[in-house]
Amino acid sequence: MSLIDDHPLRYALVNELHARPFPALTAPCMAAYVAIKEPSDAHNRDRQADRAHLLALLDRYGAGHPQPDATHFSAPIGRAELKWESHTEFVTYSAFSPGLSARPFDPIEAEVFPADWIADAPGRRLVSVLIRVEPMPKTLAEVAERIDSWFVAESLAVSSVVDGAAIVAGDFRVDPAGHMRFAVFVQPGIGQRRIGRIVQRLCEVETYRAMSMLGLSRARELSSRLNALDPRLSALVSSLDAKDRSAEAVLHDLLAISAELEALAVRFSFRSGATEAYEAIVNQRISVLREERVEGRQTFGEFMMRRYDPAMRTVKSTAARLKTMSERAARAAELLRTRVDVERSAQNQSLLESMDQRAALQLRLQHTVEGLSVVAISYYAVSLASYAGYPLAKALHLSKEALTAILVVPVIVAVWLMIRGIRRGIH
């Protein structure tokens, strides 16, 4: 019995569902996390360079290598468990180490990723995070004492997450060693996978927050350019019905503005779309944490609403402004085309009137020529008839002059009738 053939991508697509499992962590432990991104055109970067950089780290620790086309990989490196992922615009490295250092958030914890290895990365470090995971103290007062000593109170965000399974805290500030820090206090009996999910989501919140904020710098650059183009476009729209400028000159300026707006849209469209996608991921990751307020402190969601959402609204408003200006330029071009069509219609009307006048003049000239033609033809016809009638004139005792005078009227009438018949036949 023959079986139906599988689609060539069936197993690859199923395996993608299980490509990035959450780490299994036990408190106490420490997580070091790094995200590396090319400064420009990161989605078209050389992914073989990313792989070579990963292999350089694995070779330092004598660890095994991933498959040639792998986009994720896990392996032990010394005391830590490494997790590597390749994304559309960046790569991430996570190292989870058991136990805690005596000094909270000791920079030595990040040395699992050597400084010279980081410096050789095919890109730049966009995110660097240290996450301290420890058992929940006996009282909330002890939790408050620790986080108040570790973080800046002005930007501190604290919340109870995943139905009270843990308390997470962070101030979203970069410390002197160059790392952002988060603390996770877990309740006794919490499963290793649940702890891993909490830690992973904190890393993702910071990564996608940083990626989406790239759109803000691009939006500011775009906004300054739009500020320069807006008055020019408004002036052109206002001068569409001006008589002192030709439509060709206005069209030339309008095409220049439209071309620049289109170029800006091409440059900004990818980053705007990526920012929107990253923002959605940030909000979704915070949502699945299922936050609850701790002692009246602001939650991560509230921190993002106050500090992060305005930046995203700026990106969206800039994208909307660019779209609006492009539409204004398109409408102005349509109006200008209407003006040009009206002017051409007027020119065509004038041309037709001129042609009518020339046709009437030609008709009058034709009538004049016809009259002259009758006279000329009649003159020659009378002369020929006179020569033909000389013998008859002698027989009748008529002079030459008398014969000519007799022939003039009949010949003219005959010629006129002949020309009129020809013209009638042509019409």
DOMI-757655 format. One line per field, with one value per residue (C-alpha): residue number from 1; residue in one letter; y negated, x negated, z negated. Coordinates in nm, 2 decimals. Last residue first. Layout:
N
k = [NUM; ...]
r = [A; ...]
c2 = [Y; ...]
c1 = [X; ...]
c3 = [Z; ...]
END
This chain:
427
k = [427; 426; 425; 424; 423; 422; 421; 420; 419; 418; 417; 416; 415; 414; 413; 412; 411; 410; 409; 408; 407; 406; 405; 404; 403; 402; 401; 400; 399; 398; 397; 396; 395; 394; 393; 392; 391; 390; 389; 388; 387; 386; 385; 384; 383; 382; 381; 380; 379; 378; 377; 376; 375; 374; 373; 372; 371; 370; 369; 368; 367; 366; 365; 364; 363; 362; 361; 360; 359; 358; 357; 356; 355; 354; 353; 352; 351; 350; 349; 348; 347; 346; 345; 344; 343; 342; 341; 340; 339; 338; 337; 336; 335; 334; 333; 332; 331; 330; 329; 328; 327; 326; 325; 324; 323; 322; 321; 320; 319; 318; 317; 316; 315; 314; 313; 312; 311; 310; 309; 308; 307; 306; 305; 304; 303; 302; 301; 300; 299; 298; 297; 296; 295; 294; 293; 292; 291; 290; 289; 288; 287; 286; 285; 284; 283; 282; 281; 280; 279; 278; 277; 276; 275; 274; 273; 272; 271; 270; 269; 268; 267; 266; 265; 264; 263; 262; 261; 260; 259; 258; 257; 256; 255; 254; 253; 252; 251; 250; 249; 248; 247; 246; 245; 244; 243; 242; 241; 240; 239; 238; 237; 236; 235; 234; 233; 232; 231; 230; 229; 228; 227; 226; 225; 224; 223; 222; 221; 220; 219; 218; 217; 216; 215; 214; 213; 212; 211; 210; 209; 208; 207; 206; 205; 204; 203; 202; 201; 200; 199; 198; 197; 196; 195; 194; 193; 192; 191; 190; 189; 188; 187; 186; 185; 184; 183; 182; 181; 180; 179; 178; 177; 176; 175; 174; 173; 172; 171; 170; 169; 168; 167; 166; 165; 164; 163; 162; 161; 160; 159; 158; 157; 156; 155; 154; 153; 152; 151; 150; 149; 148; 147; 146; 145; 144; 143; 142; 141; 140; 139; 138; 137; 136; 135; 134; 133; 132; 131; 130; 129; 128; 127; 126; 125; 124; 123; 122; 121; 120; 119; 118; 117; 116; 115; 114; 113; 112; 111; 110; 109; 108; 107; 106; 105; 104; 103; 102; 101; 100; 99; 98; 97; 96; 95; 94; 93; 92; 91; 90; 89; 88; 87; 86; 85; 84; 83; 82; 81; 80; 79; 78; 77; 76; 75; 74; 73; 72; 71; 70; 69; 68; 67; 66; 65; 64; 63; 62; 61; 60; 59; 58; 57; 56; 55; 54; 53; 52; 51; 50; 49; 48; 47; 46; 45; 44; 43; 42; 41; 40; 39; 38; 37; 36; 35; 34; 33; 32; 31; 30; 29; 28; 27; 26; 25; 24; 23; 22; 21; 20; 19; 18; 17; 16; 15; 14; 13; 12; 11; 10; 9; 8; 7; 6; 5; 4; 3; 2; 1]
r = [H; I; G; R; R; I; G; R; I; M; L; W; V; A; V; I; V; P; V; V; L; I; A; T; L; A; E; K; S; L; H; L; A; K; A; L; P; Y; G; A; Y; S; A; L; S; V; A; Y; Y; S; I; A; V; V; S; L; G; E; V; T; H; Q; L; R; L; Q; L; A; A; R; Q; D; M; S; E; L; L; S; Q; N; Q; A; S; R; E; V; D; V; R; T; R; L; L; E; A; A; R; A; A; R; E; S; M; T; K; L; R; A; A; T; S; K; V; T; R; M; A; P; D; Y; R; R; M; M; F; E; G; F; T; Q; R; G; E; V; R; E; E; R; L; V; S; I; R; Q; N; V; I; A; E; Y; A; E; T; A; G; S; R; F; S; F; R; V; A; L; A; E; L; E; A; S; I; A; L; L; D; H; L; V; A; E; A; S; R; D; K; A; D; L; S; S; V; L; A; S; L; R; P; D; L; A; N; L; R; S; S; L; E; R; A; R; S; L; G; L; M; S; M; A; R; Y; T; E; V; E; C; L; R; Q; V; I; R; G; I; R; R; Q; G; I; G; P; Q; V; F; V; A; F; R; M; H; G; A; P; D; V; R; F; D; G; A; V; I; A; A; G; D; V; V; S; S; V; A; L; S; E; A; V; F; W; S; D; I; R; E; A; V; E; A; L; T; K; P; M; P; E; V; R; I; L; V; S; V; L; R; R; G; P; A; D; A; I; W; D; A; P; F; V; E; A; E; I; P; D; F; P; R; A; S; L; G; P; S; F; A; S; Y; T; V; F; E; T; H; S; E; W; K; L; E; A; R; G; I; P; A; S; F; H; T; A; D; P; Q; P; H; G; A; G; Y; R; D; L; L; A; L; L; H; A; R; D; A; Q; R; D; R; N; H; A; D; S; P; E; K; I; A; V; Y; A; A; M; C; P; A; T; L; A; P; F; P; R; A; H; L; E; N; V; L; A; Y; R; L; P; H; D; D; I; L; S; M]
c2 = [-6.93; -6.83; -6.81; -7.15; -7.30; -7.15; -7.27; -7.62; -7.63; -7.52; -7.76; -8.05; -7.95; -7.93; -8.27; -8.43; -8.27; -8.39; -8.74; -8.79; -8.63; -8.92; -9.17; -8.96; -8.93; -9.31; -9.38; -9.14; -9.31; -9.15; -9.10; -8.78; -8.58; -8.76; -8.69; -8.32; -8.30; -8.48; -8.26; -8.02; -8.30; -8.49; -8.17; -8.13; -8.49; -8.47; -8.15; -8.32; -8.61; -8.38; -8.17; -8.48; -8.63; -8.31; -8.25; -8.59; -8.51; -8.17; -8.34; -8.57; -8.28; -8.09; -8.39; -8.41; -8.04; -8.08; -8.35; -8.14; -7.85; -8.08; -8.21; -7.85; -7.75; -8.04; -7.94; -7.58; -7.70; -7.92; -7.62; -7.40; -7.66; -7.68; -7.30; -7.30; -7.55; -7.33; -7.02; -7.20; -7.31; -6.96; -6.82; -7.07; -6.96; -6.60; -6.69; -6.88; -6.57; -6.35; -6.60; -6.61; -6.23; -6.22; -6.48; -6.27; -5.95; -6.13; -6.27; -5.93; -5.79; -6.08; -6.02; -5.65; -5.71; -5.98; -5.75; -5.49; -5.74; -5.84; -5.47; -5.41; -5.64; -5.68; -5.37; -5.16; -5.24; -5.16; -4.82; -4.75; -4.82; -5.13; -5.08; -5.08; -4.81; -4.55; -4.59; -4.28; -4.19; -3.91; -3.84; -3.76; -4.13; -4.24; -4.01; -4.12; -4.49; -4.43; -4.21; -4.47; -4.74; -4.52; -4.48; -4.86; -4.93; -4.69; -4.85; -5.20; -5.07; -4.91; -5.21; -5.48; -5.46; -5.40; -5.67; -5.92; -5.84; -5.89; -6.22; -6.33; -6.24; -6.42; -6.74; -6.74; -6.66; -6.96; -7.19; -7.08; -7.09; -7.45; -7.55; -7.36; -7.52; -7.86; -8.11; -8.46; -8.34; -8.18; -7.90; -7.63; -7.89; -7.78; -7.42; -7.51; -7.72; -7.43; -7.19; -7.43; -7.49; -7.11; -7.01; -7.16; -7.02; -6.69; -6.68; -6.74; -6.48; -6.22; -6.25; -6.24; -5.93; -5.75; -5.82; -5.69; -5.38; -5.26; -5.26; -4.95; -4.75; -4.87; -4.77; -4.45; -4.35; -4.48; -4.30; -3.99; -3.97; -4.01; -3.74; -3.49; -3.54; -3.49; -3.19; -3.03; -3.07; -2.89; -2.62; -2.55; -2.51; -2.73; -2.54; -2.84; -3.18; -3.35; -3.69; -3.82; -4.12; -4.31; -4.50; -4.68; -4.64; -4.89; -4.85; -5.19; -5.07; -5.11; -5.21; -5.03; -5.05; -4.68; -4.46; -4.13; -3.95; -3.59; -3.32; -3.57; -3.48; -3.50; -3.83; -4.05; -4.39; -4.65; -4.93; -5.17; -5.49; -5.75; -5.49; -5.41; -5.04; -4.81; -4.96; -5.01; -4.67; -4.51; -4.70; -4.64; -4.27; -4.27; -4.46; -4.22; -3.95; -3.61; -3.67; -3.51; -3.29; -3.44; -3.52; -3.81; -3.92; -4.09; -4.25; -4.38; -4.51; -4.68; -4.55; -4.64; -4.43; -4.14; -4.08; -4.12; -4.35; -4.10; -3.84; -4.08; -4.15; -3.78; -3.66; -3.46; -3.79; -3.91; -3.77; -3.96; -4.28; -4.19; -4.23; -4.19; -4.13; -3.79; -3.63; -3.41; -3.04; -2.85; -3.02; -3.09; -3.24; -3.41; -3.52; -3.70; -3.77; -4.07; -4.19; -3.89; -3.68; -3.43; -3.26; -3.14; -2.98; -2.90; -2.71; -2.83; -2.65; -2.63; -2.67; -2.42; -2.41; -2.55; -2.65; -2.85; -2.96; -2.64; -2.63; -2.46; -2.25; -2.37; -2.32; -2.14; -2.31; -2.34; -2.66; -2.89; -2.69; -2.78; -3.15; -3.14; -2.92; -3.19; -3.45; -3.23; -3.18; -3.55; -3.60; -3.33; -3.54; -3.82; -4.10; -4.17; -4.22; -4.43; -4.70; -4.94; -4.93; -4.55; -4.41; -4.22; -4.12; -4.01; -3.83; -3.73; -3.52; -3.45; -3.17; -3.10; -2.97; -2.69; -2.76; -2.56; -2.76; -2.84; -2.65; -2.83; -2.59; -2.40; -2.55; -2.56; -2.18; -2.16; -2.38; -2.19; -1.86; -1.96; -2.15; -1.88; -1.81; -1.45; -1.18; -0.98; -0.63; -0.33; 0.00]
c1 = [1.91; 1.69; 1.99; 2.11; 1.77; 1.76; 2.11; 2.03; 1.72; 1.92; 2.21; 1.96; 1.78; 2.11; 2.23; 1.89; 1.90; 2.26; 2.18; 1.85; 1.94; 2.15; 1.88; 1.61; 1.82; 1.88; 1.51; 1.41; 1.65; 1.97; 2.06; 2.25; 2.01; 1.72; 1.84; 1.88; 1.52; 1.41; 1.60; 1.32; 1.08; 1.35; 1.43; 1.06; 1.04; 1.37; 1.25; 0.92; 1.11; 1.38; 1.11; 0.96; 1.29; 1.43; 1.10; 1.11; 1.45; 1.33; 1.03; 1.25; 1.47; 1.16; 1.03; 1.35; 1.33; 0.97; 1.07; 1.35; 1.10; 0.85; 1.11; 1.22; 0.85; 0.81; 1.12; 0.99; 0.66; 0.83; 1.03; 0.72; 0.55; 0.85; 0.85; 0.48; 0.53; 0.81; 0.59; 0.30; 0.52; 0.66; 0.31; 0.22; 0.52; 0.41; 0.05; 0.19; 0.39; 0.07; -0.13; 0.14; 0.14; -0.23; -0.19; 0.07; -0.15; -0.45; -0.23; -0.09; -0.45; -0.54; -0.24; -0.32; -0.68; -0.57; -0.31; -0.58; -0.79; -0.49; -0.42; -0.76; -0.79; -0.44; -0.27; -0.58; -0.62; -0.25; -0.29; -0.60; -0.41; -0.43; -0.46; -0.15; -0.27; -0.31; -0.06; 0.03; -0.10; 0.02; -0.32; -0.13; -0.05; -0.41; -0.51; -0.21; -0.29; -0.65; -0.55; -0.31; -0.58; -0.82; -0.56; -0.49; -0.87; -0.93; -0.66; -0.81; -1.16; -1.06; -0.86; -1.11; -1.36; -1.09; -0.87; -1.16; -1.23; -0.86; -0.86; -1.17; -1.01; -0.69; -0.89; -1.08; -0.77; -0.59; -0.88; -0.87; -0.49; -0.49; -0.73; -0.53; -0.20; -0.35; -0.38; -0.23; 0.12; 0.16; 0.42; 0.18; 0.00; 0.15; 0.07; -0.29; -0.32; -0.18; -0.43; -0.72; -0.60; -0.58; -0.91; -1.14; -0.93; -0.91; -1.29; -1.30; -1.03; -1.22; -1.53; -1.30; -1.12; -1.45; -1.55; -1.21; -1.22; -1.53; -1.30; -1.13; -1.45; -1.53; -1.18; -1.20; -1.52; -1.40; -1.07; -1.24; -1.49; -1.21; -1.01; -1.30; -1.33; -0.96; -0.95; -1.26; -1.10; -0.79; -1.01; -1.19; -0.86; -0.77; -0.79; -0.91; -0.81; -1.04; -1.22; -1.33; -1.57; -1.64; -1.95; -2.06; -2.43; -2.70; -2.94; -2.83; -2.46; -2.22; -1.87; -1.54; -1.46; -1.39; -1.18; -1.01; -0.81; -0.73; -0.46; -0.19; 0.05; -0.22; -0.37; -0.39; -0.51; -0.79; -0.90; -1.17; -1.22; -1.25; -1.36; -1.69; -1.76; -1.97; -1.92; -1.55; -1.52; -1.68; -1.48; -1.15; -1.21; -1.30; -0.98; -0.78; -0.86; -1.02; -1.24; -1.15; -1.42; -1.67; -1.70; -1.93; -1.90; -2.19; -2.10; -2.30; -2.11; -2.22; -2.58; -2.71; -2.75; -2.97; -3.10; -3.48; -3.43; -3.20; -3.48; -3.73; -3.50; -3.45; -3.08; -3.08; -3.22; -2.87; -2.87; -3.19; -2.98; -2.85; -2.47; -2.45; -2.79; -2.80; -2.77; -2.47; -2.42; -2.36; -2.45; -2.23; -2.39; -2.17; -2.30; -2.08; -2.11; -1.96; -1.76; -1.54; -1.63; -1.91; -1.90; -2.17; -2.12; -2.42; -2.41; -2.66; -2.92; -3.17; -2.98; -2.69; -2.50; -2.18; -2.12; -1.88; -1.88; -2.05; -2.16; -2.50; -2.38; -2.52; -2.87; -2.98; -3.15; -3.52; -3.47; -3.66; -3.54; -3.18; -3.26; -3.44; -3.16; -2.90; -3.11; -3.14; -2.76; -2.69; -2.94; -2.75; -2.44; -2.58; -2.33; -2.03; -1.79; -2.05; -2.05; -2.22; -2.39; -2.42; -2.26; -2.38; -2.16; -2.33; -2.19; -2.35; -2.13; -2.20; -2.07; -1.91; -1.67; -1.64; -1.60; -1.46; -1.50; -1.20; -1.19; -1.29; -1.25; -0.95; -0.69; -0.96; -0.99; -0.64; -0.74; -1.06; -0.87; -0.62; -0.85; -0.89; -0.51; -0.47; -0.40; -0.08; -0.15; -0.16; 0.00]
c3 = [5.36; 5.65; 5.89; 5.78; 5.84; 6.20; 6.28; 6.16; 6.37; 6.68; 6.62; 6.59; 6.91; 7.10; 6.97; 7.06; 7.40; 7.47; 7.36; 7.55; 7.89; 8.03; 7.94; 8.11; 8.43; 8.44; 8.40; 8.68; 8.91; 9.03; 9.40; 9.34; 9.55; 9.39; 9.04; 9.13; 9.24; 8.93; 8.68; 8.58; 8.52; 8.32; 8.12; 8.02; 7.90; 7.72; 7.54; 7.44; 7.28; 7.13; 6.96; 6.81; 6.70; 6.56; 6.38; 6.22; 6.08; 5.96; 5.80; 5.61; 5.50; 5.39; 5.21; 5.02; 4.94; 4.83; 4.60; 4.45; 4.41; 4.24; 4.00; 3.92; 3.86; 3.63; 3.44; 3.42; 3.29; 3.03; 2.92; 2.91; 2.69; 2.46; 2.44; 2.37; 2.09; 1.94; 1.97; 1.80; 1.52; 1.48; 1.48; 1.21; 1.00; 1.03; 0.94; 0.64; 0.54; 0.57; 0.36; 0.10; 0.09; 0.04; -0.23; -0.41; -0.38; -0.53; -0.81; -0.89; -0.91; -1.13; -1.35; -1.38; -1.48; -1.73; -1.87; -1.93; -2.12; -2.33; -2.41; -2.56; -2.87; -3.02; -2.88; -2.90; -3.27; -3.32; -3.16; -3.36; -3.68; -3.89; -4.26; -4.49; -4.71; -4.43; -4.13; -3.94; -3.60; -3.38; -3.23; -2.90; -2.86; -2.89; -2.61; -2.40; -2.44; -2.34; -2.05; -1.92; -1.94; -1.74; -1.46; -1.45; -1.45; -1.17; -0.96; -1.02; -0.96; -0.63; -0.51; -0.60; -0.31; -0.05; -0.19; -0.19; 0.18; 0.26; 0.07; 0.26; 0.60; 0.51; 0.42; 0.74; 0.94; 0.79; 0.88; 1.24; 1.25; 1.13; 1.40; 1.67; 1.55; 1.62; 1.34; 1.32; 1.37; 1.03; 1.01; 0.88; 0.66; 0.33; 0.39; 0.47; 0.15; -0.06; 0.10; 0.03; -0.33; -0.39; -0.24; -0.51; -0.80; -0.62; -0.63; -1.00; -1.05; -0.86; -1.08; -1.39; -1.25; -1.19; -1.55; -1.67; -1.45; -1.63; -1.94; -1.80; -1.82; -2.17; -2.29; -2.10; -2.29; -2.63; -2.62; -2.48; -2.76; -3.02; -2.83; -2.85; -3.22; -3.29; -3.06; -3.22; -3.57; -3.43; -3.28; -3.61; -3.80; -4.09; -4.42; -4.63; -4.50; -4.26; -4.29; -3.96; -3.93; -3.61; -3.50; -3.18; -3.11; -3.01; -3.30; -3.44; -3.45; -3.16; -3.28; -3.23; -3.60; -3.67; -3.90; -3.87; -4.14; -4.09; -4.08; -4.18; -3.90; -3.63; -3.75; -4.06; -3.95; -3.99; -3.77; -3.88; -3.68; -3.96; -4.21; -4.04; -4.10; -4.33; -4.68; -4.63; -4.48; -4.78; -5.05; -4.86; -4.85; -5.22; -5.30; -5.09; -5.34; -5.35; -5.06; -4.72; -4.58; -4.35; -3.98; -3.88; -3.52; -3.34; -3.01; -2.71; -2.41; -2.09; -2.06; -1.72; -1.41; -1.29; -1.64; -1.69; -1.99; -2.16; -2.13; -2.27; -2.57; -2.64; -2.67; -2.99; -3.11; -3.18; -3.53; -3.59; -3.58; -3.93; -3.92; -4.30; -4.46; -4.63; -4.29; -4.23; -4.16; -3.83; -3.50; -3.21; -2.90; -2.63; -2.29; -2.04; -1.67; -1.49; -1.20; -1.09; -1.39; -1.47; -1.81; -2.04; -2.38; -2.60; -2.92; -3.17; -3.38; -3.09; -2.76; -2.75; -2.42; -2.26; -1.90; -1.69; -1.32; -1.19; -0.83; -0.89; -1.19; -1.52; -1.65; -1.97; -2.27; -2.34; -2.54; -2.32; -2.02; -2.10; -2.10; -1.76; -1.63; -1.71; -1.53; -1.23; -1.23; -1.24; -0.95; -0.76; -0.81; -0.59; -0.65; -0.43; -0.73; -0.89; -0.62; -0.86; -1.21; -1.21; -1.52; -1.83; -2.12; -2.45; -2.75; -3.08; -3.31; -3.67; -3.89; -4.23; -4.15; -3.89; -3.52; -3.23; -2.91; -2.69; -2.37; -2.04; -1.75; -1.87; -1.63; -1.36; -1.38; -1.23; -0.94; -0.88; -0.90; -0.63; -0.40; -0.13; -0.14; -0.24; 0.02; -0.01; -0.12; 0.11; 0.00]
END
